[in-house]
Amino acid sequence: MTPLLEFRGIGKRFGGDPALAGVDLALARGEIHALLGENGAGKTTLVRTAIGLVRPDSGALLVDGRAVALPDPAAAARHGIGMVHQHFTLAPGLTVAENLLLGTAPVLFTRRALERRARAALLRHGVTLDPARRVRELAVGERQHLEIAKALERGGRVLILDEPTAVLAPAEADALFERLEALRAAGRAVLLITHRLDEVLQVAQRVTVLRAGRVVLAAARADVSAATLTEALFGGGLERPPARRGAAATGATVLRARTLSGPGFGPVDLELRAGECVLIAGVDGHGQGELIETLVGLRRPAGGRLERPRRGIAFVSGDRHATGLALDLSVAENVALRPGLLPRPWYSRRELAAAVAPALARFDVRREDPWQPARSLSGGNQQRVVLARELAAAPALVLAENPTRGLDLRSARLVRGELRAAVAGGAAALVATTDLDEALELADRLLVAHRGRLHPCDVSRTAVARTLAGLAAGAAA
């Protein structure tokens, strides 16, 4: 059977080493095809060739067996190729209907007519949302379903999803997989980019693994296991470091909050000591992000007292695009935003490059040129740039939210290792994460977030499960 979409011998260079070197991949009708690879392996470059954002230097793209030119996203959409990006492209201030039909509705229309048309489209794509709601009011899972409906409404027969479960709670992820299975059964092709091997083994029919821009594995799901996928990804297994087990911190108090409250959280009592890593576990949406941003100073507290250092605070943002990086500045300039890196406010490019080089090397930022814009990097390299700026100067306090979200196993391991190193060097760390394995690996103390409050919990999987279940039962009572 002729594939719906085929990448044939795709090659692409950006300066030095090739980003892609003769990549072959075929998407069949009625198939969920998983695409794996470390950050920087070439996944993003490959899919950008299919949506008209990157022109390959060699090879061809075929739709229904015919070679096509895709100079821009509009051309890709005309050929039935749609993509849901890891960072959503919805306009928060517009309604569901306006986002869904943006660019496709008639020039003149009434709001009632637009919402009626949107309601029919949403039902057609199996999405139950109120067309009149503002996107800013939607939960993360609802926004993702709207993004999928938007791609399908534009004629998408091929749907590309980039790390779709990175921001979803388990129940939302299950709902997404049910939706993808329905699309597969309807004859559409889905290309699923993910770092989570359990998702591949759960939903995919075929899998392709990229390493350094080359295909190192292409196989049916039935022919692979977690071990073979790990071997293909990294050329060998990754040893898991031992979990921390509730070490008691005896250092000086670095941060103290008393009855602290703000939008989405509170009241919170919290104390962090030097040499201690405190983890906040739980699903998104229970005030963790708002608390972290208040502690770092991005939000003003509504009440309570907060004592923290005036200097030496490292902030690893939960959204590296919105608050973690200045995307249009270069890699070197982003690292140089760290106070005290340069002794004077003026400098030459050579001086700046020399000043940031040790941090970039320590955090393994893989780049051809320190002057390339941060937005051009892969997600893993962007996160490394954030770490190079925030952690290289031995901070006294580290505040982080989902620091490994969307990263491959090796990049996530590097992030966790640097957090452990900062704590071993005397820093106090507070890390909010939705990854329970990460919480158990890093935690000296563990707190569970629920409806804006923090609840102490033993550092064990069983204790977390019981705590969450008890909190949910109490909320439902």
C-alpha positions, 0 to 999 in steps of 0.5 A, spaced: 500 500 500 502 506 498 504 510 504 500 517 505 507 520 507 514 518 505 520 521 507 525 518 502 533 520 503 532 526 506 538 530 508 539 537 511 545 541 513 546 547 518 553 549 518 558 543 520 555 536 521 549 534 518 542 535 522 539 529 517 543 524 513 539 520 508 533 519 513 527 514 510 521 514 514 514 512 511 507 513 514 501 508 512 494 509 512 491 507 519 498 507 523 501 510 529 508 511 527 513 513 533 519 517 532 524 517 537 531 520 538 535 524 543 534 532 543 538 534 537 538 527 533 534 530 528 527 529 529 524 536 529 528 538 523 525 532 519 518 534 521 519 541 519 521 539 512 514 536 512 510 542 514 514 547 510 518 550 515 525 547 513 527 545 505 531 539 505 538 539 501 537 532 498 532 527 498 524 527 497 517 528 500 512 524 497 504 524 498 500 518 496 506 516 492 508 523 488 513 527 490 511 534 492 514 541 494 512 544 501 515 551 501 511 553 506 506 551 512 500 552 507 502 548 502 503 542 507 496 543 509 493 543 502 497 536 502 493 534 508 499 534 513 498 538 520 502 538 526 500 539 533 507 543 536 509 541 543 508 549 545 501 550 543 500 555 537 493 557 540 491 565 541 489 565 549 485 571 548 480 568 542 475 564 543 475 556 541 471 558 535 475 563 533 482 559 534 478 553 530 476 557 524 482 562 524 483 563 517 478 559 514 472 562 516 468 567 511 470 575 511 464 577 514 460 573 519 456 573 525 458 571 532 452 566 532 454 563 525 461 562 527 460 559 533 454 554 530 460 552 524 465 551 530 460 547 534 459 542 528 466 542 526 468 540 533 463 534 533 465 532 527 472 531 530 469 528 536 471 534 541 466 537 546 468 544 547 464 550 548 465 554 542 464 561 546 469 559 551 476 563 551 482 559 550 485 562 556 480 558 560 481 551 558 485 546 561 491 543 558 488 537 555 482 541 552 487 546 549 491 540 546 484 537 543 482 543 540 489 543 537 488 537 534 481 539 531 484 545 528 489 541 524 484 536 522 479 541 520 484 544 515 484 537 512 489 533 515 490 526 513 497 526 516 497 528 524 504 530 527 504 530 534 510 533 538 511 530 545 503 531 546 503 528 553 509 532 556 504 537 559 498 532 560 496 528 567 495 521 566 488 521 565 488 526 560 494 522 556 489 516 556 484 520 553 489 523 548 491 516 546 483 514 545 483 520 540 489 517 536 486 510 536 480 513 533 483 517 528 488 511 526 481 507 525 478 512 521 484 511 516 489 517 518 496 517 519 499 519 526 507 521 527 508 521 534 514 524 537 515 522 544 521 520 549 517 516 553 518 508 551 512 506 555 507 510 550 511 507 544 510 500 547 502 502 548 500 505 542 504 505 536 504 500 530 511 502 528 517 505 530 523 509 527 529 511 532 534 517 529 541 518 532 545 523 530 541 525 524 541 517 521 536 512 522 538 507 527 532 502 528 526 502 523 521 496 526 514 494 527 512 495 535 511 487 535 519 486 534 522 491 539 522 492 547 524 497 552 531 494 552 532 494 544 529 501 544 534 504 549 540 500 545 538 504 539 537 511 542 543 511 546 548 505 543 547 502 550 543 502 557 543 508 561 544 506 569 539 509 573 542 513 579 540 511 586 534 515 589 535 519 595 532 517 601 529 523 605 536 525 608 535 530 614 538 537 612 542 541 618 544 547 614 542 554 615 535 556 613 535 559 606 528 560 605 522 561 609 515 562 607 509 563 613 502 563 611 504 565 604 498 565 599 497 568 592 493 566 586 492 559 585 495 557 592 496 558 599 496 558 605 503 555 604 508 554 610 515 552 607 522 552 610 528 550 605 535 549 608 542 549 605 544 542 602 536 540 602 532 538 595 525 538 597 520 536 591 513 538 590 509 532 586 502 532 583 499 533 577 499 540 574 494 545 575 494 545 583 498 552 584 505 549 584 507 554 578 504 560 581 508 558 588 515 557 584 514 564 580 512 567 587 518 565 591 522 567 585 519 574 585 515 574 578 509 574 582 507 579 588 504 574 594 497 576 596 499 575 603 503 572 608 511 573 609 517 571 605 524 571 607 529 569 601 536 571 599 537 577 595 542 574 591 544 567 588 537 565 586 537 560 580 530 559 576 529 554 572 522 556 569 517 551 567 516 554 560 523 555 557 520 559 551 515 564 555 520 565 561 526 561 561 530 564 555 530 570 550 529 566 544 531 572 539 538 573 543 543 568 541 546 562 546 551 566 548 547 572 550 542 568 554 548 565 558 550 572 559 544 574 562 546 571 569 548 577 573 556 578 575 558 574 569 562 580 566 565 585 570 563 591 566 557 593 562 561 593 555 564 587 552 567 585 545 564 578 542 570 575 543 570 576 550 563 574 551 564 568 547 570 566 552 566 568 558 560 563 556 564 557 553 566 554 560 558 554 562 556 551 555 562 546 555 560 544 562 552 543 560 554 540 554 550 545 549 551 542 542 551 548 537 555 550 531 555 557 533 554 561 540 551 566 536 545 562 533 539 564 536 536 560 542 530 559 538 533 555 533 536 550 538 532 543 540 528 543 546 534 539 550 539 544 548 535 550 550 534 547 557 541 546 557 542 553 556 538 555 561 542 551 566 548 554 564 546 560 565 542 559 572 547 553 575 554 555 573 555 560 578 553 556 585 547 559 587 544 559 594 537 557 592 534 553 586 527 554 584 525 549 578 518 547 575 518 541 571 526 542 569 526 535 565 519 536 561 520 534 554 527 532 554 530 525 552 533 520 557 540 523 557 538 530 557 534 529 563 539 525 567 544 531 566 539 536 568 538 531 575 545 530 576 546 538 576 541 539 581 544 534 585 551 537 584 548 544 586 545 541 592 551 537 594 555 544 593 550 547 599 544 550 595 537 549 597 533 546 592 525 546 591 523 542 585 516 542 582 515 536 578 509 531 575 514 526 574 514 521 580 520 517 578 524 524 578 521 526 585 523 519 588 530 520 585 531 527 587 527 528 594 530 529 601 523 531 603 517 530 599 510 534 598 504 533 594 500 539 591 493 539 591 488 545 590 494 550 592 496 546 598 502 542 600 502 536 604 508 532 607 509 525 604 514 520 605 519 519 600 516 512 596 511 511 591 506 507 595 506 513 600 505 518 594 499 514 591 496 513 598 496 521 599 493 523 592 488 518 593 486 521 600 486 528 598 482 526 592 477 522 596 477 528 601 475 533 595 470 529 592 466 528 599 
